[in-house]
Amino acid sequence: MLMNIDFINTVNGGMSEPSIKLDKGSDGFEVVVKIPGIEVEDLQLEVVKGKRNSNNLKLFHLLPIFSQENLPDEEQWKTIRFINTFVIPEGVDIDNISARYDDSHRQLVLFLPFGDEQGDYHRKVDIERW
């Protein structure tokens, strides 16, 4: 674990912390995330609903361990860097969680609409660009 932390802290001079803002509206929750130094193409977002109502929204990206120019991207070794794991509040319609990236403000906007989803659940959320 210490090697992973050391690696992450030294890649490109270290990593900056994301800025996260949560607002509750009449239709659901809106989460605005600014992640300096990370391109939207590298971001991954997954919804995981499992046992004992542990509902999570995981935002992460993959970092190449070694820069190997002669290998295709899918063959390079990578490590996961979690940006944040959000606890999904009760009453959110998990099936309709959406994400979009605002190029003009360079921020990711997640929308968690109200509803009542039940049962185990896991899905990848596509990030739209606009």
Secondary structure as a PSIPRED ss2 file (coil, helix, strand):
# PSIPRED VFORMAT (PSIPRED V4.0)

   1 M C   1.000  0.000  0.000
   2 L H   0.000  1.000  0.000
   3 M H   0.000  1.000  0.000
   4 N H   0.000  1.000  0.000
   5 I H   0.000  1.000  0.000
   6 D H   0.000  1.000  0.000
   7 F H   0.000  1.000  0.000
   8 I H   0.000  1.000  0.000
   9 N H   0.000  1.000  0.000
  10 T H   0.000  1.000  0.000
  11 V H   0.000  1.000  0.000
  12 N H   0.000  1.000  0.000
  13 G H   0.000  1.000  0.000
  14 G C   1.000  0.000  0.000
  15 M C   1.000  0.000  0.000
  16 S C   1.000  0.000  0.000
  17 E C   1.000  0.000  0.000
  18 P C   1.000  0.000  0.000
  19 S E   0.000  0.000  1.000
  20 I E   0.000  0.000  1.000
  21 K E   0.000  0.000  1.000
  22 L E   0.000  0.000  1.000
  23 D E   0.000  0.000  1.000
  24 K E   0.000  0.000  1.000
  25 G C   1.000  0.000  0.000
  26 S C   1.000  0.000  0.000
  27 D C   1.000  0.000  0.000
  28 G E   0.000  0.000  1.000
  29 F E   0.000  0.000  1.000
  30 E E   0.000  0.000  1.000
  31 V E   0.000  0.000  1.000
  32 V E   0.000  0.000  1.000
  33 V E   0.000  0.000  1.000
  34 K E   0.000  0.000  1.000
  35 I C   1.000  0.000  0.000
  36 P C   1.000  0.000  0.000
  37 G C   1.000  0.000  0.000
  38 I C   1.000  0.000  0.000
  39 E C   1.000  0.000  0.000
  40 V H   0.000  1.000  0.000
  41 E H   0.000  1.000  0.000
  42 D H   0.000  1.000  0.000
  43 L E   0.000  0.000  1.000
  44 Q E   0.000  0.000  1.000
  45 L E   0.000  0.000  1.000
  46 E E   0.000  0.000  1.000
  47 V E   0.000  0.000  1.000
  48 V E   0.000  0.000  1.000
  49 K E   0.000  0.000  1.000
  50 G C   1.000  0.000  0.000
  51 K H   0.000  1.000  0.000
  52 R H   0.000  1.000  0.000
  53 N H   0.000  1.000  0.000
  54 S C   1.000  0.000  0.000
  55 N E   0.000  0.000  1.000
  56 N E   0.000  0.000  1.000
  57 L E   0.000  0.000  1.000
  58 K E   0.000  0.000  1.000
  59 L E   0.000  0.000  1.000
  60 F E   0.000  0.000  1.000
  61 H E   0.000  0.000  1.000
  62 L E   0.000  0.000  1.000
  63 L E   0.000  0.000  1.000
  64 P E   0.000  0.000  1.000
  65 I C   1.000  0.000  0.000
  66 F C   1.000  0.000  0.000
  67 S C   1.000  0.000  0.000
  68 Q C   1.000  0.000  0.000
  69 E C   1.000  0.000  0.000
  70 N C   1.000  0.000  0.000
  71 L C   1.000  0.000  0.000
  72 P C   1.000  0.000  0.000
  73 D H   0.000  1.000  0.000
  74 E H   0.000  1.000  0.000
  75 E H   0.000  1.000  0.000
  76 Q C   1.000  0.000  0.000
  77 W C   1.000  0.000  0.000
  78 K E   0.000  0.000  1.000
  79 T E   0.000  0.000  1.000
  80 I E   0.000  0.000  1.000
  81 R E   0.000  0.000  1.000
  82 F E   0.000  0.000  1.000
  83 I E   0.000  0.000  1.000
  84 N E   0.000  0.000  1.000
  85 T E   0.000  0.000  1.000
  86 F E   0.000  0.000  1.000
  87 V E   0.000  0.000  1.000
  88 I C   1.000  0.000  0.000
  89 P C   1.000  0.000  0.000
  90 E C   1.000  0.000  0.000
  91 G C   1.000  0.000  0.000
  92 V E   0.000  0.000  1.000
  93 D C   1.000  0.000  0.000
  94 I H   0.000  1.000  0.000
  95 D H   0.000  1.000  0.000
  96 N H   0.000  1.000  0.000
  97 I C   1.000  0.000  0.000
  98 S E   0.000  0.000  1.000
  99 A E   0.000  0.000  1.000
 100 R E   0.000  0.000  1.000
 101 Y E   0.000  0.000  1.000
 102 D E   0.000  0.000  1.000
 103 D C   1.000  0.000  0.000
 104 S C   1.000  0.000  0.000
 105 H C   1.000  0.000  0.000
 106 R C   1.000  0.000  0.000
 107 Q E   0.000  0.000  1.000
 108 L E   0.000  0.000  1.000
 109 V E   0.000  0.000  1.000
 110 L E   0.000  0.000  1.000
 111 F E   0.000  0.000  1.000
 112 L E   0.000  0.000  1.000
 113 P E   0.000  0.000  1.000
 114 F E   0.000  0.000  1.000
 115 G C   1.000  0.000  0.000
 116 D C   1.000  0.000  0.000
 117 E C   1.000  0.000  0.000
 118 Q C   1.000  0.000  0.000
 119 G C   1.000  0.000  0.000
 120 D C   1.000  0.000  0.000
 121 Y E   0.000  0.000  1.000
 122 H E   0.000  0.000  1.000
 123 R E   0.000  0.000  1.000
 124 K E   0.000  0.000  1.000
 125 V C   1.000  0.000  0.000
 126 D C   1.000  0.000  0.000
 127 I E   0.000  0.000  1.000
 128 E E   0.000  0.000  1.000
 129 R E   0.000  0.000  1.000
 130 W C   1.000  0.000  0.000
